[in-house]
Amino acid sequence: MKKLTILFLMLVTIFPAVAQNVHISGTFINRKYSDEIVVMYAYSQKMITSVPIKEDNSFTVDITLDKAAYIYVGPDQYNVVLLIASPGETIKLVADIDDITHPIITGSVLTEKLYTMMDMNDAYTAKTDSVYAVADSVTLKIEQQRKQYFRDIFLKEEPTLASLVFLDMLNPVEDSALFRDVVEKLNQGFPENEFVKDYMDELKNTVVTLQAGSTPPEIILNDPNDQPLALSSLKGKIVLVDFWASWCKPCLEEIPNLIELYKKYHKKGFEIYSVSLDRDKKSWTDAIDKYNLEWHHVSDLEMWASKAAIDWGVESIPATFLLDKNGVILGKNLRGERLKEMLESLYD
């Protein structure tokens, strides 16, 4: 057995992997802009080739591989299907641009296995999301009651070392005036207490952490026409505040879901207020036009230095905040099925 293993290794060394053709054909439904199909390596995004796409949205392309590789195929760098292509395969795919993450693929063993596992993962995610949606609404009510109980105590009673234990029940942003008043009073009565000292330091270096039940800071930024648009002008409606950017692939992947929900609920009073963290105005406005995003858009073109992002504690995108008709946060980072189910609970 050992001799056979050594012989095999010698043969691999003498006869290295031979490059073979990979034939890929398929259709991209709902193609809107590009007139070609690009093929590139997924990790490096290095271009392999590109071919014209036919009027019926179909294409064929041949590439050469000497080993299995992660390959992106699609009409542009944002709308691509991931394949694990192996030498000698004949791969067929059908993908809907409006649902690019769920293609139909045959002829590639590893790719078919990949999407089977991805479908199962999505199924489990949908189950947990449905539980989260119900739990979020119940938890929100309980947390609002809890916070109001302690808020009333701090409003009506002089702070003591007993109430100090529950000072974290106040939100330094939503209850900023009350929080400051309580901490300063505690500092007057107990200036040597280590916890009081910590809270005094927090007053000087408050980090924004917006949670469900809190009222976020105002946003007033310019729209693509350089006209200021205040978030507060949308009060009276359910508003999704969506922090995104034209260069953010996960943000772009969420766009079809946002379009669907906007079309379904806009006439019922649902609005989207998108805050772009782009730096280049043309990239921002081109993305709005390309994807036909009909809702409200604002930006100060400062990327991560954007005042709105700093005020709202946004450190990664996409980041979403769903506000009720009074501008209070109902939930944060709701996307996909979680956002859909939350809106269904509010409107249907």
C-alpha positions in Angstrom: 0.0 0.0 0.0 2.8 2.4 0.9 4.5 1.6 -2.5 1.3 2.4 -4.3 1.0 5.8 -2.5 4.6 6.7 -3.4 3.9 5.7 -7.0 0.8 7.9 -7.1 2.7 10.9 -5.8 5.4 10.3 -8.4 2.8 10.2 -11.2 1.2 13.4 -10.0 4.6 15.1 -10.0 5.4 13.8 -13.5 2.0 14.4 -15.0 0.7 17.7 -13.6 -2.9 18.8 -13.9 -3.9 19.4 -17.5 -5.9 22.5 -18.3 -9.4 21.7 -19.6 -12.2 23.6 -21.1 -15.2 24.7 -19.0 -18.3 25.6 -21.0 -20.8 27.9 -19.3 -24.2 28.9 -20.7 -27.3 30.4 -19.3 -29.8 33.2 -19.0 -29.9 36.3 -16.8 -33.6 37.2 -16.4 -34.5 40.9 -15.8 -31.2 42.2 -17.1 -31.5 45.9 -17.4 -28.2 47.6 -18.2 -25.2 45.6 -19.2 -24.8 44.2 -22.7 -22.1 41.7 -21.8 -21.4 38.9 -19.3 -18.2 39.1 -17.3 -16.3 36.1 -15.9 -13.8 36.7 -13.1 -12.0 34.9 -10.3 -14.1 35.4 -7.1 -11.2 36.1 -4.7 -9.1 38.5 -6.6 -12.0 39.7 -8.9 -9.4 39.4 -11.7 -11.1 39.4 -15.1 -11.0 36.1 -17.0 -13.0 37.1 -20.0 -16.3 38.8 -21.2 -18.8 37.9 -23.9 -21.8 39.7 -25.4 -25.2 38.8 -24.0 -27.9 38.1 -26.6 -31.2 39.9 -26.9 -33.0 37.1 -25.1 -30.6 37.5 -22.2 -28.8 34.3 -22.9 -25.0 33.8 -23.2 -22.3 31.2 -23.8 -18.7 31.4 -22.7 -15.7 29.0 -22.6 -12.8 29.3 -20.2 -9.8 27.1 -19.4 -9.0 25.8 -15.9 -6.5 23.3 -14.6 -8.2 23.0 -11.2 -11.5 23.8 -9.5 -11.9 27.5 -8.9 -14.4 30.0 -7.4 -15.7 32.0 -10.4 -18.1 35.0 -10.6 -20.3 35.2 -13.7 -22.8 38.0 -14.3 -23.7 41.1 -16.3 -21.6 43.4 -14.0 -19.4 43.2 -10.9 -22.4 43.7 -8.6 -24.8 41.2 -10.1 -22.9 38.0 -10.3 -23.5 34.3 -9.6 -20.8 32.3 -7.7 -19.7 29.0 -9.3 -17.2 26.4 -8.2 -16.1 25.5 -11.7 -14.1 22.3 -12.4 -12.1 21.4 -15.5 -14.2 19.7 -18.1 -17.6 20.7 -16.8 -20.5 21.9 -18.9 -22.4 24.3 -16.7 -25.9 25.7 -17.3 -27.4 28.5 -15.1 -30.6 30.5 -14.9 -30.5 33.6 -12.6 -32.9 36.4 -11.9 -31.2 39.7 -11.4 -33.9 40.6 -8.9 -33.0 37.5 -6.9 -29.4 36.9 -7.9 -28.6 34.8 -4.8 -30.9 32.0 -5.8 -29.9 30.8 -9.3 -30.7 27.4 -10.9 -27.5 25.6 -11.8 -26.8 22.2 -13.3 -23.6 20.5 -14.6 -21.3 21.5 -11.8 -21.1 19.0 -8.9 -19.5 21.4 -6.4 -21.7 24.3 -7.4 -24.9 22.3 -7.0 -23.7 21.1 -3.6 -22.8 24.7 -2.6 -26.3 26.0 -3.4 -28.0 23.1 -1.8 -26.2 24.0 1.4 -26.9 27.7 0.9 -30.7 26.9 0.5 -30.7 25.0 3.7 -28.8 27.8 5.5 -31.5 30.3 4.2 -34.2 28.0 5.4 -32.8 27.9 8.9 -32.2 31.7 8.8 -35.9 32.2 7.8 -37.0 30.1 10.8 -34.9 32.1 13.2 -35.9 35.4 11.6 -39.6 34.5 12.1 -38.9 33.8 15.8 -36.9 37.0 16.1 -39.7 39.1 14.5 -42.3 37.9 17.1 -39.8 38.1 19.9 -38.7 41.6 18.9 -42.2 43.0 19.2 -42.8 41.4 22.6 -39.4 42.2 23.9 -39.8 45.8 22.8 -43.0 46.3 24.9 -41.4 44.8 28.0 -38.2 46.8 27.6 -40.2 50.0 27.1 -42.1 49.3 30.4 -38.9 48.5 32.2 -37.1 51.7 31.0 -40.2 53.8 31.9 -40.2 52.4 35.4 -36.7 53.4 36.1 -37.0 56.7 34.2 -39.9 57.6 36.5 -37.7 56.8 39.6 -34.9 59.1 38.4 -37.4 61.8 37.5 -39.2 61.8 40.9 -36.5 60.8 43.4 -33.1 62.1 44.4 -30.5 59.7 43.2 -28.9 57.4 45.8 -26.3 54.6 45.8 -29.3 52.3 45.4 -30.6 53.9 42.3 -27.0 54.2 41.0 -27.0 50.4 40.4 -29.8 50.9 37.8 -28.4 54.1 36.1 -27.7 52.0 32.9 -31.5 51.9 32.4 -31.2 55.5 31.2 -30.1 56.0 27.6 -27.3 58.5 27.4 -28.7 59.7 24.0 -32.4 59.5 24.4 -32.4 60.5 28.1 -29.3 62.7 27.8 -30.5 65.6 29.9 -31.8 63.4 32.6 -28.7 61.2 32.5 -26.5 64.2 32.9 -28.6 65.6 35.7 -28.5 62.3 37.7 -24.8 61.8 37.2 -23.9 65.3 38.3 -26.1 65.0 41.4 -24.5 61.7 42.3 -21.1 63.3 41.8 -22.1 66.1 44.2 -23.1 63.5 46.9 -20.6 60.8 46.2 -17.6 62.3 44.4 -15.2 59.5 45.6 -17.3 56.6 44.5 -15.6 54.6 41.8 -18.8 54.0 39.8 -19.8 57.7 39.9 -16.3 58.6 38.6 -16.8 56.2 35.7 -20.1 57.8 34.8 -18.6 61.2 35.0 -16.0 60.0 32.5 -18.8 58.6 30.3 -20.4 62.1 30.2 -17.2 63.4 28.7 -16.8 60.5 26.2 -20.4 59.4 25.4 -20.5 56.8 22.7 -23.8 56.7 20.7 -25.6 53.3 20.9 -29.1 53.6 19.6 -31.5 50.8 20.7 -35.1 49.9 20.1 -37.3 52.3 22.1 -35.0 55.3 21.8 -35.4 58.5 19.8 -32.4 59.0 17.5 -30.8 62.3 16.6 -32.2 64.4 13.8 -30.6 64.1 10.4 -30.6 67.0 8.0 -28.5 66.3 4.8 -28.7 67.3 1.2 -30.5 65.2 -1.4 -29.0 64.6 -4.9 -30.3 68.1 -6.0 -28.4 69.7 -3.1 -31.6 70.5 -1.2 -31.7 69.8 2.6 -34.1 67.1 3.6 -34.8 66.5 7.3 -35.6 63.1 8.6 -38.2 64.7 11.0 -40.1 65.9 7.9 -41.3 62.2 7.5 -42.8 62.0 11.0 -46.3 60.5 10.9 -45.0 57.6 8.7 -43.1 54.4 9.3 -39.6 55.1 8.1 -36.7 52.9 7.4 -33.4 54.8 7.8 -31.0 52.9 5.6 -27.2 53.6 5.8 -25.6 52.3 2.6 -23.2 53.2 -0.2 -22.8 52.5 -3.9 -19.6 50.6 -3.2 -21.1 48.3 -0.6 -22.0 44.9 -2.1 -24.2 43.7 0.8 -26.1 46.9 0.5 -26.7 46.4 -3.2 -27.8 42.8 -2.6 -30.5 44.1 -0.3 -31.9 46.5 -2.9 -34.4 44.1 -4.5 -35.9 43.4 -1.1 -36.2 47.1 -0.4 -37.8 47.8 -3.8 -40.4 45.1 -3.2 -41.3 46.3 0.3 -41.4 50.0 -0.9 -43.8 49.2 -3.7 -46.0 47.1 -1.4 -46.2 49.5 1.6 -45.4 53.0 0.3 -49.1 53.9 -0.4 -49.8 52.7 3.2 -47.4 55.2 4.6 -44.0 53.5 4.5 -41.0 55.6 3.6 -37.3 54.9 3.1 -34.7 57.5 4.0 -31.4 56.4 2.6 -28.2 57.9 3.9 -25.3 57.3 1.6 -21.7 57.0 2.9 -20.3 57.6 -0.6 -17.6 60.1 -1.2 -18.1 60.6 -5.0 -21.5 62.2 -5.9 -21.6 60.7 -9.4 -21.2 57.1 -8.0 -24.0 57.8 -5.5 -26.4 59.3 -8.0 -25.5 56.7 -10.7 -26.4 53.9 -8.3 -29.8 55.6 -7.5 -30.5 55.8 -11.2 -29.2 52.4 -12.1 -31.4 50.6 -9.6 -34.3 53.0 -10.0 -34.5 53.8 -6.3 -37.5 56.0 -5.9 -37.4 56.8 -2.2 -35.6 59.6 -0.3 -31.8 59.9 -0.6 -29.4 62.2 1.3 -25.6 62.4 1.8 -22.8 64.7 2.9 -20.3 62.7 0.8 -18.0 62.2 3.8 -18.0 58.4 3.9 -17.3 57.3 7.5 -16.9 60.9 8.6 -20.5 61.5 7.8 -22.2 63.4 10.7 -25.2 61.2 10.5 -23.2 58.0 10.7 -21.3 59.4 13.7 -24.4 60.6 15.5 -26.2 57.3 14.9 -23.1 55.2 15.9 -22.9 53.5 12.5 -19.7 51.5 12.2 -20.6 49.2 9.4 -23.0 49.0 6.5 -25.7 48.1 5.6 -27.2 49.5 8.8 -30.9 50.1 9.1 -33.2 51.6 11.7 -37.0 51.2 11.5 -38.8 54.2 13.1 -42.4 54.4 14.1 -44.7 57.3 13.3 -43.3 59.3 16.2 -39.7 58.8 15.2 -38.9 56.2 17.9 -36.8 53.2 16.9 -38.9 50.0 16.5 -35.9 47.8 15.5 -32.4 48.0 14.0 -30.5 46.1 11.4 -33.7 44.6 10.0 -33.1 43.2 6.6 -34.5 40.5 4.3 -37.2 38.3 5.9 -36.9 40.1 9.3 -37.7 43.4 7.8 -40.5 41.9 5.7 -42.1 40.2 8.7 -41.8 43.4 10.8 -43.6 45.4 8.1 -46.3 42.7 7.7 -46.9 42.9 11.4 -47.4 46.7 11.2 -49.5 46.9 8.0 -51.1 43.6 7.2 
